[in-house]
């Protein structure tokens, strides 16, 4: 497999993942209370949306790369 084919397959996989999972979950941790050696921390989960157009664009780009490789040989 050439590097372009590997890249095309990765684009297809990431694009499909973006369509299946419409957001990226990120967990942050912050200190809520601190008094001397005693610390209280809280975890908060944030969701960053991934537009469906991004997933579709990645799939189209991966498909175009695969088709261009087939035509070359």
C-alpha positions as CSV (number, residue, x, y, z in Angstrom):
1,X,0.0,0.0,0.0
2,X,1.3,3.4,-0.9
3,X,1.3,6.3,1.5
4,X,-1.6,8.0,-0.4
5,X,-3.8,4.9,0.0
6,X,-3.0,4.7,3.7
7,X,-3.9,8.4,4.0
8,X,-7.1,7.9,2.0
9,X,-8.2,5.0,4.2
10,X,-7.5,7.0,7.3
11,X,-9.6,9.9,6.0
12,X,-12.4,7.5,5.3
13,X,-12.2,6.1,8.8
14,X,-12.0,9.5,10.6
15,X,-14.8,10.8,8.4
16,X,-17.1,7.8,9.3
17,X,-16.2,8.3,12.9
18,X,-17.1,12.0,12.7
19,X,-20.5,11.0,11.4
20,X,-21.1,8.3,14.0
21,X,-19.9,10.3,17.0
22,X,-21.1,13.9,16.5
23,X,-19.0,15.4,19.3
24,X,-15.5,15.2,20.9
25,X,-15.6,14.6,24.6
26,X,-12.9,16.3,26.6
27,X,-12.5,16.1,30.4
28,X,-10.9,18.9,32.4
29,X,-9.9,18.9,36.0
30,X,-9.8,22.0,38.2
31,X,-9.1,22.7,41.8
32,X,-12.3,23.8,43.6
33,X,-10.9,24.2,47.1
34,X,-7.4,24.4,48.4
35,X,-6.4,24.9,52.1
36,X,-2.8,24.0,52.9
37,X,-2.2,20.3,52.0
38,X,-5.9,19.6,51.4
39,X,-7.2,20.0,47.9
40,X,-10.6,19.3,46.4
41,X,-10.7,18.8,42.6
42,X,-13.6,18.5,40.3
43,X,-13.8,16.9,36.8
44,X,-15.9,18.5,34.2
45,X,-16.7,17.0,30.8
46,X,-17.0,19.3,27.8
47,X,-18.4,18.4,24.4
48,X,-17.1,20.0,21.2
49,X,-19.5,19.4,18.3
50,X,-18.2,18.1,15.0
51,X,-20.3,19.3,12.0
52,X,-21.7,16.6,9.8
53,X,-20.2,18.5,6.8
54,X,-16.7,17.9,8.2
55,X,-17.3,14.1,8.3
56,X,-18.8,14.1,4.8
57,X,-15.9,16.2,3.5
58,X,-13.4,13.8,4.9
59,X,-15.2,10.8,3.4
60,X,-15.3,12.5,0.0
61,X,-11.6,13.5,0.2
62,X,-10.6,9.9,1.1
63,X,-12.8,8.5,-1.7
64,X,-11.2,10.9,-4.2
65,X,-7.7,9.9,-3.1
66,X,-8.6,6.2,-3.6
67,X,-10.1,6.8,-7.0
68,X,-7.1,8.8,-8.1
69,X,-4.8,6.0,-7.1
70,X,-6.8,3.4,-9.0
71,X,-6.7,5.5,-12.2
72,X,-2.9,5.8,-12.0
73,X,-2.3,2.2,-11.8
